[in-house]
């Protein structure tokens, strides 16, 4: 048994060590700025760069403690940001601009996706190879602001007698031939068709079974995933915003160079779809980001102008929002800092991988 003085000394030593450990832990936590990031949907490879930036400690390196908030059908990220529940939110450009016309006061500080991921998919035997071929056909779309690339293409090509019908956020209507063409994202619904079994062959459907119309080729593509903040919050937090962008871009660069690891990181976050689907999605998300000619996250003025032209032409927004709707300076500073660190911020030499899909994306 320990004697009185020895026992006291040991107890005092342990108490001091505990106090030091607690103080050190508190100090580390206090040094990090807490940040919320609102996603558009549940965890999946669409957001791999953000999860990688957390997992690899890139945000922490910039003094940020970032909490990722998953999305859902009822969650509108730009409204979450406008209400002050998150400092950063992801949204498609036209959707955020609609919110701005309702006085949301948002500004785009990082245009992560450099091109649209929206497709119209049909069976090869329907002969639908261009927008003009939608004439007299039943064409599915999701609505909720996701349809404007399609409706702009219908108007641009003067397509008559198109029956537009509501489509669920899946490809069942196409698989069951209830529609002649269906809306799909390159990284999600298109893969769902290729993960389905062709009953005639007993094998999975192949790209050769399908015709795909890409709105980037049609000329009515609109800018999608981008990083939005409240203009009011930004006024006093430009340094935080720049650090967030730097760490985020670093996360996406990491996923460009280490896609398999980023799939593992996403899978650890508990997505509902399996490994092969997430691998496909990671590949296609990289294709929407890379190459980034001006540097990742830096706005392409021509694509912005096209987005505004489509948005005003389809009455998504009433007028051009003007130059204050986006800023490039913070993204450019973040890119410059990463360039100095020797990182590839343009992805000029990036190429797609060959991904093998499994049934149901498992």
N, C-alpha and C positions, 0 to 999 in steps of 0.2 A: 504494500500500500504506500502511496506517495505521502510524504510528510508535509506538514502545513506550508512551510516556506517554498519547498520545491514545487508543490502542487499549485501555489499561487503564481509562481514564476511561469510555469507551463501554461496555466490558464490565461495569464496576462499576455503571454507571447501569442497564443492562439487567437485571442481577441484582437490584438493589434494586427495580426496577419489577415484576419477576416475583414477588419475595417479597411486595411490597405486594398485588399482585393475588391471590396465593394466600391471604394472610392475610385479605383481604376476603371471598374466596369461602368460606373455612373459617368465618369469623365469621358469615356469613349462614346457612350450613348449620347451625352449632351453635346458632343462636338459635331454630331451628324444632324443635318436639317431634315426633319420629317417631310416626306412628299407622298402624295397620292397620285397614282396614274390610273385613269379609267379606260378600260378596254371597251371595244364594241361588242365583244362576244365572249364566250367561255374560253378557257385555256386551249390553245391550239397553236400550230406552227406559224400561223398568220402573225403571231405576236412573239415569235421566238427571240428576236433581238432584245426585247425588254426583259424576258425571263433570263436570257444569257447574261445581260448586264447585271442583274441581281446575283445570279449564281456565281459569276466570275469575279464579283466584287468591284465591278467597274463604277457603279454608283457610289459605293463606299469610298473608293479612291478619290472621288470628287467631293466627299463630305456630305453625301446624301443618303438618307435612309428611306428607300422607296418601297411603298406598299402598292402592289398591283391589285386593282379592283376588277374582278371579272364582270363581263357584261351579261345581258339577258335581253329577251324580247322587249321587256318593258323599260329597259334602261336606255336613255338617250345621253351619250357621253358629253355632248356639248352643253346640255342643260345641267349636267352634274358639275361641269367646270364653271358655268355661268353662276351657279348657285353657291359656289365656294366650297363644295364638298370634295373637290379634287383640284390640284394645281394644274395638272396636265390631263388632256383627254384626246383620244383618237377618234377621228370622224372623216367621212368623205367630204370633199370640198363643197359640193352643192348643198349638202344637208346642213353643214355649219353656216353657210351663207343665208339659208332660210332662217335659221335661228337668229342670225345677226339682224335680219330685217324685222325681227321681233324684239330687238334691243338686247341681244345677249352680250354684245360687246366683246367678241372673240377675235383673236388674231392668229393666223397660221404662222408658226415659227420654224416648222420643219416639214418639208414635203418628202416623206420617206418613199412612198410609191411614185416612181417616175412614169408609170403607164397604167392604164386600166386593166383590170383582171376579168372584165365581164365578157361573156360569150353568148351566142345563141347557137344551140346544138340541135341537130336534126338527124334522122336516119339517112344514110347514103341513098337508099332507094326512093326517097321522096324527091330527089333532084333539087333540093334547096341548097344552092351554092352561093347565092348573093342576096342582098336585101330585096331586090326586085322579085325574087322567087317566093316571097311571103304572100304575094297577091293571091287572094282566095283561100289562104291557109288559116288554120287555127294556131295562134302563137301565144304561148304562156309567158307570164312575167310575174314578178313578185310584188309589184306596186311598192308602196311605202317609200317612194323616192328612188327606187332602184331601176325604174323603167325608162328613164329619160334618154339614155343612150339609144335605146330601141326606138322610142317614138320619134326622136330626132332623125334617125336613119330612115324610118318610114316616110317622114316628110321630105328628107333630102332626095330620096329616090322616087318620090311620087307614087308610092305603092298604094294601090286601091284594094278595097274589099278584104282588108285584114281583120280577122276576128281576134281581138285581144282578150284573153281570159286569165283569171287569177290562178296563180300557180303556188303551191306550197313550197317551202324552202327545202325541197328535195327534188328528185328526178323521177318520181313514181309516175307522173302523168306522161312523161316521155316513154318510159319503159313499158307502160301499158298502152302506148299509142293513143292516148286520149288527146294529145296535142301533136301538131306537126313539127313544132320547134319549141324549145324550152330555154329559159334563161339559166345560166350557170356561171360560176366563177372558175377560173382556170385551176385554182388550188383546192377546190372543194367539190362542187356538184358534178363537174365534168369527170372527176375521178370516181365519183359514186357510180356513174354509168359503167366505167371500165372495171369496176369491182363487182359488177353484177354478172350472173351466169346467163349466157345465151342458151336457151333450152334446145335450140335446133342443133347446136354443136356440143353442148355439155362443157364448153370452155367459157372463159370470161370474154366479154365483148372487147373488140380491138378498135383502135382509132380509125382503121379502114372501114369499120361499120358505120361511121358517123361523118357528117359534114359539120364544119365549125365555121361560124362567122365571128371574126374578132373585130371589136369596135375600134381598136387602134388602126386597123387597116381601112375601115369604113370611113373614118374621119369624124366620128361623133363621140369619141371616147372622152370621158371626164375624169379628172384627177380624184383619186380615192384616198387611202389611208394617209393622214397627215396629223401633225401634232399641233393642238390648239391650246391656248391659254387665254385667261381673261386679260384684256388690255389694262384694266385697273390694277390687277395683281402684278402684271409685268412691269409696270411703271417703277415699282420699287424693288424688283427682283430679277433684273436682267442678268446679274452674275449667276444666280441660281439656275436660271433658264439655260444659260450658256453651258454650265456644268452638266446639266441634265442632258442636253443635246450631245455633248461630247461623249458622255458615258453611253448614251443610247446608240449613237453611231458606231461606237466601238463594239457594242454588242452585236449590231448587224454585220459589221466587218468580221467579227468572230464567227458568226453563222455562215457567212460567205466562205470562209476558209475551213470551217469545222462543222459542216451540216449534220453529220451523224451524231456528233456530241450534242448539238443543239436539239436534235430530235429526242435524245435521251433526257435532256433538261425539260423539254415540254412534257414528255410522258410522265415525268416525276410530278408535274403539276396536276395530273389527273384528268386529261381530256377524255371525251367519250368515244373518240375514234381511235383506231389502232395504229400500230407502228408503221405499216406500209403506207397507210393513208397520210400519216404525219410526215413520212419521208417524201412522199409526192408533194405534199403541201409546202414543205421546206424548200424543195427544189423550185416550185413555181413562184413562191414568194420571193426568193432570190432573183428570179427572172423579172419580177416587177420592180425590183430595186436597182439591179445591176444590168448594164452599166449606168452609172450616174455621172454624165459628162461634166457637170459643174461641181461634182462632189456630192456625196450622200446628203440628202435633206435640203439641198439648195434648189429653189424653185426654178423650173424651166418656164420662162415668160410666155413662150409660144403655146405651151400646153395649158397654162393658166388662161390665156386669152381664148383658146378653143373651149375650155370648160365654161367660161363666162358667156361665150357666144351661144353655146348649147343651152345653158341654164336660162338665159334671158329669152332665147327663141322658143323654148318650151314652157315659158312662164313659170319656171321654178322660182326665179327671183324676178323682181320687177325692174331692176336696173343694175348696171355694172356697179359693184360695191366700191370701186376706186382703189387707189394704191395702198391704202391703209389696211386692207384686209389680210395682207401677208407681209412678212419681213424676211429678208434673206441674210441680214447682217450677223445675226446670232449664229445661224447655221454655218455661215462662211468662217466665222471666228473658230467655231468648234472644229470644222474641217481643217483649217490652217494649223491648229494645235495638233491634230492627229497626223497631219502631213509631217510636222516636225518630229513626231515620234516614229516616223518611218512606216506608217500604216498606209495601206492602199485604200484610198477614199473614193475612187472612181470605179473600180471593178471592171476596167476595160477588157481584161482577158478572161473574165468569168465565163464559164460555159455550163450548160445544163448537164446534170448527171442522168444516166439511164436508171430509171426506177421501176422495179417489178412490183406491181400491185397484187395483193392477195384478195381472195374473196372477202367481201365486206370490209376491206381495208385492214384486216388483222395483221 
